[in-house]
Amino acid sequence: MLDKSLFDLTISGPVICVACSEDGNKIAVGDRNGNLTLLDKNGQIIWEKNIDEGIHGLAVIGNGNKVICGGKDCKLRMFSSMGSIEWEQTVGKSIWSLAADPNGQFITIGTGDSIILFTEGGLQVWEHPTNRAMVGTGISRNGDTIVGCGDEYLYCLDSEGQLKWERKRSDSLWDVTVDKDGENIFIGGWDEKVHCLNKSGEDVWDFKTGGYVRTVEPLENGGVIAGSHDGSIYRLSSSGDILGKINTNGEITSASASKLEDFVAVGLSNRICGFEINSNSKPIGQYVEPSPVEPQTQNEEKIEEEYEPMFGVGMFDEPIPDTTGILNREESVTEEKRYDTYSNTSPTSTNYYDENIKENIGGEFRKFASEIVKGDVKNYLRLGNLAWSEKRYERAAEHYKRATEIDPEEPRAWHNLAICNYHLALKRNPENIKGAVQCAYSELEMAKKKGGTEYTAPDKTLEYLASQLGLETE
């Protein structure tokens, strides 16, 4: 059942970022078409501006007196509550994320290769190089703690721009934020979890959602709200207990809550919605407690036992690998036999597995339920499918690539490799939809060529990719 919204407004382009005023009475929205829109709490448009390029960073100061935005046009702008420009600063590089400190004195932005701090008047204080796009940024009161994330990397800086610490996480990150006192750092990404770290960068707790976590924002009284690709907004306490969940049934791209914690604005594809939240809610007993953080070596890879081969689309119509026509999964083979079979590759074949085989015994190998026959393309397709179901996309791509080399005429191998290439490109650069489509296109064309008119999986995937670019398919 969907939660009832206070308003549901369709805007002209896909929503990238949302920011809410302290009292929740004003909501700023930035979309991929470069439109900046200011709404009231009833969803009525106050004013709208076109900035020419996609808006990727947004903040509202106080009760909506100032609106700050940045995007692909390489400029940082501050608008008044009436929509007039108060100042404009040319940064010289695309802005990928933006955050303002709770007192409104400093602004931090993430660019394609750095984190930069500005004063509220638009003066640059310092720039710290990161050599990767900072898709998420956060800042504590007075700029004492500044965080940024890109790819698997997480950075923490002090008010002088000096690096406090740097961490490499186990999977790509979508967003990062920090609470007003700089004590708790929250991150979300492709592992479908909301993570809480202390100010030293050590893991404290994590909470599992049903999809990758696109957006996180600290709450005034502690805790965090997070938007998941499962279509839900999660409100979590500072200790990781779930206090509330809003079911939107949409592709959440951004979310922002009022200082009173009684209202949240949510970006859903090309829509912006407002929801009431209960600021006095208690932990929900029927939800599983947040899982304690364990050492990396103790985290075994798992796969759902109820997995069934299928082809179709994933969440919100995203394409997934074609797993039709694969052998029966009821047979079994010992780990020792699997390892020996992979080790005895011929001198003329490329061995993708010998180098890391011992550390990869488990996961898809432990669940690989048929005799491995060297040179049988179906085995590599099945390995790819199992790696995909474990969200090990790099490994899945290796298996699918090997399948294309063993049997270049097998269309499923090309199609599934294209799917992996698309998702891996998005992990590297979440907002470069065009680049991700380009990474998949040649393999999809091969799948169409090899599969002929009877193989429709590439058509479905091409239709989805075209929709992402706003194109029509023939």
C-alpha positions in Angstrom: 0.0 0.0 0.0 1.3 3.5 -0.9 1.5 6.2 1.7 -0.6 9.2 1.0 1.3 12.3 -0.1 0.5 15.9 0.7 1.1 16.8 -2.9 2.4 15.1 -6.1 3.7 17.5 -8.7 5.1 16.5 -12.1 7.9 18.7 -13.4 9.6 19.1 -16.7 12.6 16.9 -16.2 13.9 14.0 -14.1 14.5 15.1 -10.5 18.2 15.0 -9.4 18.2 16.9 -6.2 15.7 18.2 -3.6 16.3 20.6 -0.6 13.8 21.6 2.1 13.7 24.7 4.2 14.0 24.4 8.0 10.3 24.8 8.5 9.4 22.7 5.5 7.4 25.4 3.9 9.7 25.8 0.9 11.1 23.1 -1.3 13.7 23.6 -4.0 14.0 21.0 -6.8 16.7 20.7 -9.5 16.2 18.5 -12.5 18.3 17.0 -15.3 17.0 19.6 -17.8 18.5 22.4 -15.8 15.4 23.7 -14.2 15.4 25.1 -10.7 11.9 25.2 -9.1 10.9 26.6 -5.7 7.6 25.2 -4.3 5.6 25.7 -1.2 4.4 23.0 1.2 1.2 22.5 -0.8 3.1 21.8 -4.0 2.4 25.2 -5.6 5.2 26.7 -7.7 6.6 30.0 -6.3 9.1 30.5 -9.1 11.0 28.5 -11.7 14.4 29.2 -13.4 16.2 27.5 -16.3 19.9 27.2 -15.6 20.7 25.6 -19.1 22.4 22.5 -17.7 21.5 19.7 -15.3 21.4 20.7 -11.6 23.3 18.2 -9.4 23.6 20.2 -6.1 21.1 22.1 -4.1 20.7 23.7 -0.6 18.1 25.9 1.1 19.3 28.3 3.8 17.1 28.9 6.8 13.4 29.1 6.1 14.0 29.6 2.4 15.6 33.0 2.3 18.4 31.7 0.1 18.7 28.9 -2.5 22.0 27.7 -3.7 22.5 25.5 -6.7 25.3 24.1 -8.9 25.5 21.7 -11.9 26.9 20.8 -15.2 27.3 24.5 -16.3 30.3 24.8 -13.9 28.7 27.6 -12.0 27.7 28.1 -8.3 24.7 30.4 -7.8 22.8 31.8 -4.9 19.2 33.0 -5.4 17.0 35.1 -3.1 13.6 33.9 -1.9 12.1 35.8 -4.8 14.3 34.1 -7.4 16.8 36.8 -8.2 20.5 36.0 -8.4 22.5 37.4 -5.4 25.8 36.1 -6.7 27.3 33.7 -9.2 30.7 32.0 -9.1 32.4 30.3 -12.0 34.0 27.1 -10.7 35.4 25.9 -14.0 34.3 22.3 -13.6 31.0 20.5 -13.3 29.4 20.4 -9.9 28.3 16.9 -8.9 27.0 17.6 -5.3 26.5 20.4 -2.8 25.8 20.9 0.9 25.5 23.9 3.2 26.4 23.9 6.9 23.5 24.1 9.4 24.3 27.8 10.2 24.4 28.8 6.5 27.9 30.2 6.7 29.7 27.8 4.4 29.0 25.8 1.3 30.8 22.7 0.1 30.6 21.3 -3.4 31.8 18.1 -5.0 33.3 18.5 -8.5 34.6 16.0 -11.0 37.9 15.7 -9.2 37.8 17.7 -5.9 36.0 19.0 -2.9 35.8 22.8 -2.6 34.7 25.1 0.3 33.0 28.5 -0.2 31.7 31.1 2.1 28.0 32.1 2.0 29.1 35.1 0.0 30.6 32.9 -2.8 34.3 33.3 -2.0 36.4 30.1 -2.4 38.2 29.1 0.8 40.1 26.0 -0.3 40.0 23.1 -2.7 41.1 19.5 -2.0 41.8 17.2 -4.9 40.2 13.7 -5.0 40.9 12.6 -8.6 37.3 11.3 -8.9 33.8 12.7 -9.2 32.4 13.6 -5.7 28.7 12.4 -6.2 28.0 13.1 -2.5 29.1 15.8 0.0 28.1 16.8 3.5 29.2 19.4 6.1 28.8 19.9 9.8 28.2 23.1 11.8 30.7 25.8 10.9 32.4 23.5 8.4 34.3 21.7 11.1 33.8 18.3 9.3 33.4 18.0 5.6 32.8 14.6 3.8 32.7 13.6 0.2 32.3 10.3 -1.7 33.0 9.0 -5.2 33.3 5.4 -6.5 34.2 3.3 -3.5 36.1 6.1 -1.8 35.1 8.2 1.2 36.9 11.4 2.3 36.8 13.4 5.6 38.3 16.9 5.8 38.7 19.5 8.5 37.7 23.2 8.2 41.1 24.0 6.7 40.8 21.5 3.9 43.2 19.1 5.5 42.5 15.4 5.0 41.5 13.8 8.3 41.2 10.3 6.8 40.3 8.4 3.6 38.6 5.1 3.4 37.9 2.6 0.5 34.6 0.9 0.9 33.6 -2.5 -0.4 31.2 -1.1 -3.0 30.4 2.1 -4.9 28.8 5.0 -3.0 25.9 7.2 -4.0 25.7 9.7 -1.2 27.3 10.8 2.1 26.3 13.2 4.8 27.3 14.2 8.4 25.3 15.3 11.4 25.4 18.9 12.6 28.0 18.1 15.3 30.2 16.1 13.1 29.9 13.0 15.3 28.1 10.6 12.9 28.6 10.1 9.2 26.0 8.4 7.1 26.6 6.8 3.7 24.5 4.9 1.1 25.4 3.0 -2.0 25.1 -0.1 -4.1 25.2 -2.6 -1.2 21.6 -1.6 -0.3 22.6 -0.5 3.2 22.6 2.7 5.2 25.9 2.8 7.1 26.7 4.9 10.2 30.4 5.7 10.8 31.9 7.6 13.7 34.0 10.8 13.2 37.1 8.6 12.9 35.6 6.7 10.0 34.9 3.5 11.9 31.7 1.5 11.2 29.1 1.7 14.0 26.0 0.1 12.5 24.3 -0.6 9.2 20.7 -1.1 8.1 19.6 -3.2 5.2 17.0 -1.8 2.8 15.5 -3.5 -0.3 17.5 -1.6 -2.9 20.6 0.5 -3.4 20.6 3.7 -1.3 20.5 6.8 -3.5 20.2 9.5 -0.9 20.9 10.1 2.8 20.3 13.2 5.0 20.9 13.8 8.7 18.0 14.7 11.0 18.1 17.6 13.4 17.6 15.4 16.5 20.0 12.7 15.4 19.5 9.9 12.9 19.0 9.9 9.2 16.5 9.7 6.4 17.4 7.5 3.4 15.9 6.9 0.1 16.2 3.4 -1.4 15.7 2.1 -4.9 13.1 -0.2 -3.4 10.8 2.8 -3.5 10.8 3.6 0.2 12.0 6.4 2.5 13.5 5.1 5.7 13.7 7.1 8.9 16.4 5.8 11.2 17.4 6.8 14.7 21.0 7.6 15.7 21.4 4.0 16.9 20.0 2.5 13.6 16.5 1.7 14.8 13.8 2.2 12.2 11.3 4.9 13.2 9.3 5.0 10.1 9.0 3.9 6.5 7.2 5.7 3.6 6.2 3.6 0.6 6.3 5.7 -2.6 6.5 3.0 -5.3 8.7 5.3 -7.3 12.3 5.6 -8.3 13.7 7.8 -5.4 16.5 10.1 -6.5 16.6 12.6 -3.6 15.0 13.4 -0.2 15.1 16.2 2.3 13.4 16.7 5.7 12.3 19.8 7.7 14.2 20.7 10.8 11.1 19.8 12.9 11.2 16.4 11.3 7.5 16.5 10.5 7.8 16.8 6.7 9.9 15.2 3.9 10.1 16.1 0.3 11.0 13.3 -2.1 12.1 13.3 -5.7 10.6 10.5 -7.8 11.7 10.3 -11.4 10.1 13.4 -12.9 7.9 14.0 -9.8 8.2 15.8 -6.5 6.1 14.6 -3.6 5.6 15.8 0.0 4.9 13.5 3.0 4.1 14.1 6.6 6.2 12.2 9.1 5.7 11.6 12.8 8.4 13.4 14.7 7.6 11.5 17.9 7.6 8.0 16.5 9.2 5.1 18.4 11.2 2.3 17.0 9.1 -0.2 14.9 9.3 -3.5 16.7 8.5 -5.8 13.8 11.6 -4.7 11.8 14.9 -6.5 12.2 17.5 -4.7 14.3 20.4 -3.1 12.4 23.1 -5.6 11.8 26.3 -5.2 13.8 29.4 -4.5 11.7 31.6 -7.5 11.3 35.2 -7.8 10.0 35.4 -8.0 6.2 36.9 -11.5 6.3 33.8 -12.9 8.1 31.3 -11.6 5.6 30.6 -14.7 3.4 29.0 -14.1 0.0 25.4 -15.3 -0.1 22.7 -16.0 -2.7 19.0 -16.4 -2.2 18.0 -20.0 -2.2 14.7 -19.3 -3.9 16.4 -17.9 -7.0 14.6 -18.9 -10.2 15.9 -18.4 -13.8 14.0 -15.7 -15.6 14.3 -12.8 -18.0 12.4 -9.6 -17.6 13.1 -6.3 -15.9 14.3 -5.5 -12.5 13.1 -2.8 -10.1 11.4 0.1 -11.9 11.7 -1.7 -15.3 15.5 -1.9 -15.2 16.8 -4.6 -17.5 18.4 -7.7 -16.0 20.4 -10.6 -17.5 18.6 -13.2 -19.6 18.8 -16.5 -17.6 16.4 -18.5 -19.7 17.4 -21.7 -21.3 20.1 -22.6 -18.7 20.7 -26.2 -17.5 18.9 -27.8 -14.5 20.2 -26.5 -11.2 19.5 -29.6 -9.1 22.8 -31.4 -9.8 25.8 -30.7 -7.6 29.6 -31.0 -7.7 32.3 -30.8 -5.0 34.5 -27.7 -4.5 37.6 -29.8 -5.2 36.3 -31.0 -8.6 35.3 -27.5 -9.6 38.7 -26.2 -8.8 40.5 -28.9 -10.7 38.4 -28.4 -13.7 39.1 -24.7 -13.8 42.8 -25.2 -13.2 43.3 -27.5 -16.2 42.7 -25.0 -19.0 44.3 -25.5 -22.3 47.3 -23.4 -23.3 45.4 -21.7 -26.1 42.5 -20.5 -23.9 42.4 -17.4 -21.7 42.1 -18.3 -18.0 40.0 -15.8 -16.2 40.0 -17.7 -12.9 43.3 -19.2 -11.9 44.7 -16.0 -10.4 41.9 -15.5 -7.9 40.3 -18.9 -7.8 41.0 -19.7 -4.1 39.5 -16.5 -2.8 36.5 -17.0 -5.0 35.7 -20.6 -4.0 32.3 -19.8 -2.5 29.7 -17.5 -3.7 28.7 -18.5 -7.2 31.1 -21.5 -7.1 29.5 -22.9 -3.9 26.1 -22.6 -5.5 27.1 -23.6 -9.0 24.9 -26.7 -9.3 26.1 -28.7 -12.3 29.2 -30.4 -13.6 31.5 -27.9 -15.1 32.5 -28.9 -18.6 35.3 -26.8 -20.0 34.3 -24.9 -23.1 30.5 -25.2 -22.4 29.1 -21.7 -22.8 26.1 -22.6 -20.6 28.3 -23.0 -17.6 29.8 -19.6 -18.0 26.4 -18.1 -18.5 25.2 -19.7 -15.3 28.3 -18.5 -13.4 27.5 -15.0 -14.6 23.9 -15.3 -13.6 24.9 -16.4 -10.1 27.5 -13.7 -9.7 24.9 -11.1 -10.8 22.4 -12.4 -8.2 25.1 -11.7 -5.6 25.5 -8.2 -7.0 29.1 -9.0 -8.0 28.8 -7.2 -11.3 32.5 -7.1 -12.2 32.7 -10.8 -11.7 29.5 -11.4 -13.7 30.9 -9.4 -16.6 34.0 -11.6 -16.6 31.9 -14.7 -16.9 29.7 -13.3 -19.6 32.8 -12.0 -21.6 34.2 -15.5 -21.4 31.0 -16.9 -22.7 31.2 -14.6 -25.8 34.7 -15.9 -26.5 33.7 -19.5 -26.2 30.6 -19.2 -28.3 30.4 -15.9 -30.2 27.0 -17.0 -31.7 25.2 -17.2 -28.3 23.1 -14.0 -28.0 22.5 -14.3 -24.3 26.2 -13.9 -23.6 26.3 -10.6 -25.5 23.0 -9.4 -24.0 24.1 -10.1 -20.4 27.5 -8.6 -20.9 25.8 -5.4 -22.1 23.6 -5.3 -19.0 26.7 -5.6 -16.8 28.5 -2.9 -18.7 25.6 -0.6 -18.3 25.4 -1.0 -14.5 29.1 -0.9 -14.0 29.3 2.4 -15.9 26.6 3.8 -13.7 28.5 2.7 -10.6 31.5 4.7 -11.9 29.5 7.8 -12.8 25.9 7.6 -11.5 24.7 10.7 -13.5 26.2 9.9 -16.8 23.3 8.0 -18.3 24.4 8.6 -21.9 27.9 7.2 -21.2 26.4 4.1 -19.5 24.2 3.5 -22.5 27.1 3.8 -24.9 29.0 1.2 -22.8 26.2 -1.3 -23.5 25.2 -0.5 -27.0 27.7 -2.5 -29.1 27.1 -5.7 -27.1 23.3 -5.2 -27.5 23.7 -4.8 -31.3 25.7 -8.1 -31.3 22.9 -9.8 -29.3 20.3 -8.6 -31.8 22.5 -9.8 -34.7 23.2 -13.2 -33.2 19.7 -13.8 -31.9 17.7 -12.7 -34.9 14.0 -11.7 -34.8 13.0 -14.5 -32.4 15.3 -13.3 -29.6 13.5 -10.3 -28.1 15.6 -9.6 -24.9 17.8 -7.0 -26.7 14.7 -5.2 -27.9 13.3 -4.8 -24.4 16.7 -3.6 -23.1 17.1 -1.1 -26.0 13.6 0.2 -25.3 14.5 0.8 -21.7 17.9 2.5 -22.5 16.1 4.7 -25.1 13.6 5.8 -22.4 16.5 6.7 -20.1 17.8 9.1 -22.8 14.3 10.4 -23.6 14.4 8.8 -27.1 11.8 6.8 -29.1 12.6 3.3 -30.3 11.6 2.2 -33.8 
